[in-house]
Amino acid sequence: MKVGPIVAAVLLAAFLVVRRRKLEPTLKIAGVIAVLALLVYGSGVVELPDFKKIVEDAGDKLGNWTYLVVGVMAFFETGAFVGLIAPGETFLIFGGVVAGQGTISLVTLIAITWTCAVLGDLASFYAGRRLGRAFLLKHGPKVQITEERIRTVEAFFERHGGKAIFLGRFVGLVRAVNPFLAGSSGMALRRFLPYDIVGAGTWATMLLVLGYLFWQSFDRVLHYAEQGTLALGTTIVVIAGLVWLYRHFREEERRREASAWIDRQLERPALRPVAVVVRPIGRWARGPLRFFWNRITPGQLGLELTTLLAIAAVGSFAYAANAITLRDKALVTGDETAFDWAEKLRGDMLDSVAKAITELGSFAVVAGATAVTIVVLLTRHRRRVNESVTLAAGLLITWVLVHVFKDAVDRPRPTGALVETAGASYPSGHAAYAMTWIAIALLLTRTLPGLAKTTAATVVAVVLAAAIGLTRVYLRAHYLSDVVGGAGLAAAVFAAVGMTGLVVAFLRHNGDRT
């Protein structure tokens, strides 16, 4: 007799009894089946199959097709409400397990899954915008989207606001219909997309890495599973406690009562020395915490911080993914293909144009443009000191990190360069510095009244940065992965510096008012 499975069956049965009124019939049936299976297995009547062998065989047969399977499921989970029938977590964890076997690349799988998840959410978002809630009410029951489920998700939206886009990514029922309802409710895309990018990236990375680590330590996991009955019980108790605390303090009145109780405790003579330290810190932190909360939730101060966080996440991944791949391989997927395309396009006139454009990404030119922008910002009626410092710091930190990482990765340059090159290849300095043009355009359109409603400057800057990066490949000065890594690094740096600038601006403004 095996004690672990029997204890697990008892705990699961207790959960089903406690939650019987709130669980759907299908979940109750599945729970009862699981309890019976655990009891049968724990009694020793049957033995489990060799799961490790089964997973190994599945991974060997799928191979590179795993990219397609996981990506398609990540897309259709929200794009076609498949997540209501087959939760995407299953496929993502399986994909991570296959990557753990060494059959496919974990980094590539994360990139594909992240992209497909966002694209699926966008498809559902625009479907909701076009078809509306009435369509979901009429046709939803065909794919198990009942009116009750819709009301549950809408209540989730009402409680959490815009951050429900991020939080809903981790709740199966909400995730499947979240983007559709966001679109049908009229939520602006600029508000939806930052939350979605951060949520999809976090969700995909977490589950794929979980599957990867699971396979890397499969035997150890099985040992802990056999010996971990106490840990399982402890985990259930902790999770239940956290859920109770969240629900209890969700009401503002209870939070006020808890705060008043803490104040009364701090008034005791024995705790007065602690109060002398804690209260000033609490008063000081209240403003920044409120600022941060407002920035990551819709309302008073907008979504700048969330947008920058999304940019930082994507940029960091773009750099780190290529850097990790280069530890084991000389070339990243797409490097050779990009050179082949460049050779097909090559011509004397295009060579001359590419050489002219690529100079716009040199540090000297970008630094000069940054200096001019700073002068313009500082000579306006309202001096933009914070924006000027942010721009200068972003470029300086990017320059430092480019040289540090070039030395760290030490990737040789491509052969046959058509322009003079120096130093290691990864990441591309020109591609990194070119991102400064986008930062300049965003600052000018944000701070100068004449450009406040114009997007042309930003579009031109994005096209210019992309063109500079492509010329580095065309001229064989860099591999495509160098360009992607450099652009990602700079995007992450400027986003991080921008978030710091927002916090500093808030603190200064808050200090002026007090």
Residue pairs with C-beta under 8 A, 6 or more apart in sequence:
1 42
1 43
1 44
2 41
2 42
2 43
2 44
2 226
3 42
3 229
4 42
4 225
4 226
4 227
4 228
4 229
5 38
5 39
5 41
5 42
6 38
6 39
6 42
6 43
7 229
7 232
7 233
8 38
8 229
8 232
9 34
9 35
9 36
9 38
9 39
9 42
11 232
11 233
11 236
12 31
12 34
12 35
12 38
13 35
15 31
15 236
16 23
16 28
16 31
16 32
16 35
20 28
23 31
40 46
41 48
52 218
55 94
55 97
55 101
55 215
56 101
58 94
58 98
59 66
59 97
59 98
59 101
59 103
60 101
60 103
62 69
62 98
62 103
63 103
63 104
64 103
64 104
66 95
66 98
66 99
66 103
66 104
66 109
67 104
67 108
67 109
67 112
69 91
69 95
70 91
70 92
70 94
70 95
70 109
70 112
70 113
71 112
71 113
71 115
71 116
72 116
73 82
73 86
73 88
73 91
73 92
74 88
74 91
74 92
74 113
74 116
74 117
74 120
74 204
75 116
75 117
75 119
75 120
75 123
76 82
76 120
77 83
77 86
77 87
77 88
77 117
77 120
77 175
77 176
78 117
78 120
78 121
78 123
78 124
78 175
78 176
78 177
78 178
78 179
78 180
79 119
79 120
79 121
79 123
79 124
81 124
81 143
81 145
81 176
81 177
81 180
82 88
82 176
83 172
83 175
83 176
84 143
84 144
84 145
84 172
84 173
84 176
84 177
85 143
85 144
87 172
88 117
88 175
89 172
89 207
92 113
92 204
92 207
92 208
92 211
93 207
93 208
93 210
93 211
93 214
94 211
95 104
95 109
95 113
95 208
95 211
96 106
96 109
96 207
96 208
96 209
96 210
96 211
96 212
96 213
96 214
96 215
97 211
97 212
97 214
97 215
98 104
98 211
99 105
99 106
99 109
99 208
99 211
99 212
99 215
100 106
100 211
100 212
100 213
100 214
100 215
100 216
101 215
105 325
106 208
106 209
106 212
107 321
107 324
107 325
108 321
108 325
108 333
109 208
110 204
110 205
110 208
110 209
110 317
110 321
111 317
111 321
113 204
113 208
114 200
114 201
114 204
114 205
114 317
117 200
117 203
117 204
118 196
118 197
118 200
120 179
121 178
121 179
121 196
121 200
122 179
122 193
122 196
123 179
124 177
124 179
124 180
124 183
125 179
125 180
125 182
125 183
125 189
125 192
126 183
127 180
127 183
128 136
128 179
128 180
128 181
128 182
128 183
128 184
128 185
129 183
129 184
129 186
130 183
131 184
132 184
133 150
133 181
133 184
133 185
136 145
136 150
136 177
136 180
136 181
136 184
137 147
137 150
140 146
140 147
140 149
140 150
145 176
145 177
149 173
149 177
150 177
150 181
152 173
152 174
153 168
153 173
153 174
153 177
153 178
153 181
154 181
156 164
156 167
156 168
156 171
156 174
157 164
157 181
157 182
157 185
160 167
161 297
161 298
161 299
162 187
162 191
162 192
162 195
162 297
162 298
162 303
163 195
163 296
163 297
163 298
164 174
164 178
165 178
165 179
165 182
165 192
165 195
165 196
165 199
166 195
166 196
166 198
166 199
166 202
167 174
167 199
168 174
168 175
168 178
168 199
169 175
169 178
169 196
169 199
169 200
169 202
169 203
170 199
170 203
179 192
179 196
182 192
183 192
190 303
190 307
191 298
191 303
193 310
194 303
194 306
194 307
194 309
194 310
195 306
195 310
197 310
197 313
197 314
198 306
198 309
198 310
198 313
201 313
201 314
201 317
202 313
214 221
224 231
248 254
249 255
249 258
265 271
266 272
266 274
266 275
266 278
266 279
267 275
287 506
287 507
287 510
288 503
288 506
288 507
291 301
291 503
291 506
291 510
292 305
292 503
294 300
294 301
295 301
295 302
295 303
295 304
295 305
295 306
295 502
296 305
296 306
296 309
304 498
304 502
305 499
305 502
308 495
308 496
308 498
308 499
308 502
309 495
309 499
311 491
311 492
311 494
311 495
312 491
312 492
312 495
312 496
312 499
314 488
314 491
315 487
315 488
315 489
315 490
315 491
315 492
315 493
315 495
316 488
316 492
317 488
318 484
318 485
318 487
318 488
318 489
318 491
319 405
319 427
319 485
319 486
319 488
319 489
319 492
322 332
322 426
322 427
322 481
322 482
322 484
322 485
322 488
323 405
323 409
323 426
323 485
325 332
325 481
326 332
326 409
326 411
326 426
326 481
331 479
331 481
332 479
332 480
332 481
334 480
334 481
335 479
335 480
335 481
337 480
338 473
338 479
338 480
339 414
339 473
339 476
339 479
342 473
342 474
342 476
345 474
346 474
350 474
351 418
351 475
354 418
354 471
354 474
354 475
355 418
355 419
355 471
355 475
357 464
357 467
357 468
357 471
358 419
358 430
358 468
358 471
358 472
358 475
358 477
359 365
360 366
360 434
360 437
360 464
360 468
361 429
361 430
361 431
361 433
361 434
361 465
361 468
361 469
361 471
361 472
362 430
362 433
363 399
363 429
363 433
366 395
366 433
366 434
366 436
366 437
367 395
369 436
369 437
369 440
370 391
370 392
370 395
370 436
370 440
373 388
373 391
373 440
373 443
373 444
374 388
374 391
374 392
376 444
376 448
377 383
377 384
377 387
377 388
377 391
377 443
377 447
378 384
378 385
378 388
380 447
380 448
384 443
384 447
386 501
386 504
386 505
386 508
387 443
387 446
387 447
387 501
389 501
390 443
390 497
390 498
390 500
390 501
391 436
391 439
391 440
391 443
393 497
394 436
394 439
394 490
394 493
394 494
394 497
394 498
395 433
395 436
397 493
397 497
398 432
398 433
398 435
398 436
398 489
398 490
398 493
398 494
399 429
399 433
401 489
401 493
402 427
402 429
402 432
402 433
402 486
402 489
403 423
403 429
405 426
405 427
405 489
406 423
406 424
406 425
406 426
406 427
406 429
407 424
409 424
409 426
409 427
410 424
411 424
411 425
411 426
411 479
411 482
412 424
412 425
413 421
413 424
413 425
413 477
413 478
414 425
414 476
414 477
414 478
414 479
415 476
416 476
417 475
417 476
417 477
418 475
418 476
418 477
419 475
419 477
421 477
423 429
425 478
425 479
425 482
426 479
426 481
426 482
426 485
427 482
427 485
427 486
427 488
427 489
428 469
428 472
428 477
428 478
428 482
428 483
428 485
428 486
428 487
429 486
430 468
430 469
430 472
430 477
430 478
430 486
431 465
431 468
431 469
431 472
431 478
431 482
431 483
431 484
431 485
431 486
431 487
431 490
432 486
432 487
432 489
432 490
433 490
434 464
434 465
434 468
434 469
434 487
434 490
435 465
435 487
435 490
435 491
435 494
436 490
436 494
437 461
437 464
437 465
438 458
438 461
438 462
438 465
438 494
439 494
440 461
441 457
441 458
441 460
441 461
442 458
442 461
444 451
444 457
445 451
445 452
445 454
445 455
445 457
445 458
446 452
451 457
465 487
469 483
469 484
469 486
469 487
470 483
472 478
472 482
472 483
473 479
473 480
473 483
478 486
